[in-house]
Amino acid sequence: MEMIKVAVFCALLVTVTGTNQCYDQGAKMNSFSYVANKTKVDFMPLVPAEEKAFQKKTVKTCPAGQACYTYAVNGTATVIVADSKGVPTKNEKGEVVTTTGTMDFTAQACLEVASANSTVVVAAICTGWQKNLTSEFAKQESMKNIVSNIKTTCGTPKKCNGDECVAKADRSSAVQATFGLSFILLSLSLYLV
């Protein structure tokens, strides 16, 4: 009988603690800048606030067989150098001056545990990022004419430990309800057994 108690306790404890939440397909931009004439030009003030932080609306519990992974995305782009009034700078030949801009993101996704770190998965993630960044910059009025030729590199996804990658304030209430229900079931099972 004691063995049954231990088995039930362990099964319910896994339900209580194994929530596996993730900002699925979520990302935050950490930096976006370029250097011209030895001066760093920071584009972060132009980036909307919601793109500088993970969004609660992307939080979900990863399905069975998947876990939450976090990874870095670094991007480069050709950026037209502009003066303080936003007018493109030209060199002595009358050509528009360009430089390389850099972007840095932290991203998360629910990925299959068995294949999350494979080169095929990492390459597919990076290809998707490059296409999406190109598309998004083309849509933005303030950036579409000054940013082009976007290239991305991605770090190897790193598995999150439980819910560590999701801020406590952003964790879904369904998990809190599941925790409460699991705790009640756990208490009842130990009382009844």
Solvent accessible surface area in square Angstrom, and as a share of the most:
residue,aa,sasa,rsa
1,M,152,0.68
2,E,118,0.53
3,M,153,0.68
4,I,96,0.49
5,K,52,0.22
6,V,84,0.48
7,A,61,0.48
8,V,47,0.27
9,F,76,0.32
10,C,66,0.40
11,A,63,0.49
12,L,33,0.16
13,L,73,0.36
14,V,104,0.60
15,T,65,0.38
16,V,13,0.07
17,T,90,0.52
18,G,54,0.52
19,T,15,0.08
20,N,35,0.18
21,Q,0,0.00
22,C,0,0.00
23,Y,6,0.02
24,D,22,0.12
25,Q,138,0.61
26,G,5,0.05
27,A,34,0.27
28,K,64,0.27
29,M,12,0.05
30,N,63,0.32
31,S,42,0.27
32,F,1,0.01
33,S,11,0.07
34,Y,10,0.04
35,V,84,0.48
36,A,16,0.13
37,N,142,0.73
38,K,198,0.84
39,T,82,0.47
40,K,133,0.56
41,V,52,0.30
42,D,76,0.39
43,F,16,0.07
44,M,30,0.13
45,P,105,0.66
46,L,100,0.50
47,V,13,0.07
48,P,55,0.34
49,A,79,0.62
50,E,102,0.46
51,E,71,0.32
52,K,76,0.32
53,A,47,0.36
54,F,37,0.15
55,Q,54,0.24
56,K,112,0.48
57,K,177,0.75
58,T,37,0.22
59,V,23,0.13
60,K,89,0.38
61,T,70,0.41
62,C,7,0.04
63,P,66,0.42
64,A,109,0.85
65,G,50,0.48
66,Q,43,0.19
67,A,5,0.04
68,C,1,0.00
69,Y,7,0.03
70,T,31,0.18
71,Y,18,0.07
72,A,44,0.34
73,V,0,0.00
74,N,71,0.37
75,G,2,0.02
76,T,58,0.34
77,A,4,0.03
78,T,40,0.23
79,V,0,0.00
80,I,42,0.21
81,V,11,0.07
82,A,35,0.27
83,D,71,0.37
84,S,120,0.77
85,K,177,0.75
86,G,52,0.50
87,V,84,0.48
88,P,56,0.35
89,T,49,0.28
90,K,125,0.53
91,N,53,0.27
92,E,164,0.74
93,K,159,0.67
94,G,44,0.42
95,E,93,0.42
96,V,65,0.37
97,V,47,0.27
98,T,70,0.41
99,T,34,0.20
100,T,83,0.48
101,G,0,0.00
102,T,68,0.39
103,M,3,0.01
104,D,46,0.24
105,F,14,0.06
106,T,38,0.22
107,A,1,0.01
108,Q,5,0.02
109,A,3,0.02
110,C,12,0.07
111,L,23,0.12
112,E,88,0.40
113,V,70,0.40
114,A,109,0.84
115,S,42,0.27
116,A,1,0.01
117,N,88,0.45
118,S,43,0.28
119,T,117,0.68
120,V,117,0.67
121,V,34,0.19
122,V,27,0.15
123,A,58,0.45
124,A,65,0.50
125,I,28,0.14
126,C,18,0.11
127,T,71,0.41
128,G,27,0.26
129,W,42,0.15
130,Q,56,0.25
131,K,138,0.58
132,N,96,0.49
133,L,15,0.08
134,T,68,0.40
135,S,49,0.31
136,E,81,0.36
137,F,12,0.05
138,A,63,0.49
139,K,141,0.60
140,Q,55,0.24
141,E,132,0.59
142,S,74,0.47
143,M,4,0.02
144,K,82,0.35
145,N,111,0.57
146,I,40,0.20
147,V,11,0.06
148,S,63,0.41
149,N,96,0.49
150,I,9,0.04
151,K,107,0.45
152,T,17,0.10
153,T,90,0.52
154,C,25,0.15
155,G,29,0.28
156,T,88,0.51
157,P,4,0.02
158,K,144,0.61
159,K,109,0.46
160,C,8,0.04
161,N,119,0.61
162,G,35,0.33
163,D,22,0.11
164,E,106,0.47
165,C,28,0.17
166,V,2,0.01
167,A,54,0.42
168,K,159,0.67
169,A,86,0.67
170,D,28,0.14
171,R,58,0.21
172,S,33,0.21
173,S,82,0.53
174,A,66,0.51
175,V,23,0.13
176,Q,113,0.50
177,A,68,0.53
178,T,58,0.34
179,F,101,0.42
180,G,30,0.29
181,L,106,0.53
182,S,4,0.03
183,F,116,0.48
184,I,99,0.50
185,L,84,0.42
186,L,16,0.08
187,S,51,0.33
188,L,89,0.44
189,S,19,0.12
190,L,70,0.35
191,Y,181,0.69
192,L,135,0.67
193,V,51,0.29
